[in-house]
């Protein structure tokens, strides 16, 4: 069983903890950089609200039922 660090020893002096903390900070910095670069402004399409309303509120013509049975030749 591994020995536990003594209470007077700081947790950041443990090499595994330091490495994990550095990796997490790099990932966080990378994610924040991606967010700032690609998602800085919302993209609103021209007449987006009208197009959505037209699509949702329009009537769809009834389609004829499609038979999935094979036809003899």
N, C-alpha and C positions, 0 to 999 in steps of 0.2 A: 504494500500500500504506500502511495507517495506521501512524503512528509508534508504536513501543512505548513504554510509560511508562518513565521513567528508574528505575533501581534505588533511588534515594533517595526516590522518590515512593511514598507508601503506596497500596495497592490500593483502600482505601475512599474515596480522594479522586476516583476515576473516577466520573463521574455515572451511567453505566449500571450499574456494580456496586452503587452505593448504591441505585438504584431497584429493581434486582432483589432485593437483600437486604431492602428494606422490604416489597416484595410478598410474598416468601417468609415473612417474619415475620408479616405479616397473615394469610396463608393458614394458617399453623401455629396461630396464635391462634384463628382461626375454627374450624378442625377440632377443636382441643382443647376449645373452648367447646361445640360440638355434641356431642362425646363426653361431656362432663360433664353436659350437660343431658338428653340422651335415653337414654344408655346407662349411667346411674349404678348401677342395680340390675338383676340378672338377673330375668327374668319366668319363673316356674315355674307352669305350669297345675296346677289341682287334679287329683289322680290322674293326672298326666301319664304316669308310668311304667307304670301299669296299663293305661291306654288304648293306649299304644304297643305294649305286650306283647300285648294282646288283638288289636290290628290286625295285627301281624306274625305271630302264631302261630295265628290262626284259619284255618279252611279256607274257601276260596272255592268256592261251588257252581259246578260245571261249566256253562258257558253253551253253548247250542245254537249250532252254527256259523251265521253269518249269511251269506246269499248276497247278493252284490253284483250279481248279474245282473238285468237288466230282465225283468219278467214281461210276456208278451203280453196285450193286453186284448181 
